[in-house]
């Protein structure tokens, strides 16, 4: 409180003594800032406007939703889109089952393993996706010890595993951030005293408490897996990513419509992450 | 005695049981496939140890592809980092209304994930031969950008498209660092008579330098491993190293299967170096953000 008048006085003298030249320089800086900002808005907005406009051009001479009806009625679209949605859900579930116990154990039992686990979760960002996919084709082909690519089910499982690998960095970061806000040690001990087993602790105590954090990891994973191309193409599975590439080579206006749909989904996922954070901000405090 | 030993065993077991599925999964589906590729790069057609396979990376066709990928990544990372920094700095310290910040960060989060195939489609619809901007420039101003030599399906076209996710990733990462610049530093500089430009050149940029360079390395790795956007935009006319490897895996092009291993190994080395630079510089940058 004591230095409040001092600051005020300082501001007053400051405003009076700023020379006109310096003030003009400030406004030059401000004009530059606005110019940069407008450039940024144009660069980011024009491709979005362009793709929306293009997607409406299918009928000659007038705007229509023809490209969208054509896409939505395409049985290939329905099949690949459903396939990728199911794959995303499986990936989210798998990622959760792998990462939640590991992140929890690192906090309560094995703090010295933290650097190792964190390093592993960063690897999928370091090793290019195409290299991991290549490794899968070499290690799990029909003449290997674990011939997963030999059957359709096996390949589907392998693809889900690949996606779970890609999702590791995001899942781990999300869950670890969630656990950070909890007193994990006390919660675990309290649960154990009340006779809870590890399964109960994991899925009935930790899971609800990190639910918001988990949702943000889940939506991010969803938007990544939905449009993923390399893994699906190399494992030769009928996913949404390869379908989009195929459409790009064979149709004129439908690709733009697909881009609009994909962008809306990405936008929706990011919106839901923020919404989840706002809807359940204090899951812990309510108990 | 047996009882005591039993508790020790159960104790070790419960100590590890939570991380074992994770470790087993990542060992089989992340580490082993990668190690397998790396070892393959040092093996000849007969299975023996050799450097010959790796030496083939220096043959013109592959070396050119690597060089093309490196140049696309360098230019898109440098421009993305530079322009993204300018946009973020303008919004945060350039006297723009404060309400612009939150939407900018949210939008960058979306745009950084709006990569791959749909991004290529959006740019084709905008700057392709029949794209919105191409057509409007011709109709309104009589400017035919394609007659002037512009081509979306070219090196610079690719860099221009990559900027979309590169710039947004830069904005996303550099915003917290920019917000960490203390007002006192600027005030101190100004009361010593520094102009705005001098403040940025002699105070802000040196403080931010580790963040800037670190993010540049991250952006480099980010575009180096990318393939879907290039595939959708240019087909295989720009033979990036990822596109080459993709074709090799599909079995279209090269006869020597070990060559695929060598390409993959080269890619791992490059992205690993870029990421190591990023991690080292990020730790250094955090010093100023306390």
Interface residues (C-beta under 8 A of the other chain):
Chain A: X22 X25 X26 X29 X30 X32 X33 X34 X36 X37 X39 X40 X43 X44 X46 X47 X48 X49 X50 X51 X53 X54 X55 X97 X98 X99 X101 X102 X104 X105 X106 X109 X110 X113 X117 X120 X122 X123 X124 X125 X126 X127 X128 X129 X130 X131 X132 X133 X134 X135 X136 X137 X138 X139 X161 X162 X164 X165 X168 X198 X220 X223 X224 X227 X228 X229 X230 X233 X234 X241 X244 X245 X248 X249 X255 X256 X258 X259 X262 X263 X266 X267 X270 X274
Chain B: X14 X15 X16 X17 X18 X19 X21 X22 X23 X25 X26 X29 X30 X31 X32 X33 X34 X36 X37 X40 X83 X86 X87 X89 X90 X91 X93 X94 X95 X96 X100 X106 X107 X109 X110 X111 X113 X114 X116 X117 X118 X119 X120 X121 X122 X123 X124 X125 X126 X127 X130 X131 X132 X133 X163 X164 X167 X168 X195 X196 X221 X224 X225 X227 X228 X231 X232 X235 X242 X245 X246 X249 X250 X260 X264 X267 X268 X271 X272 X275
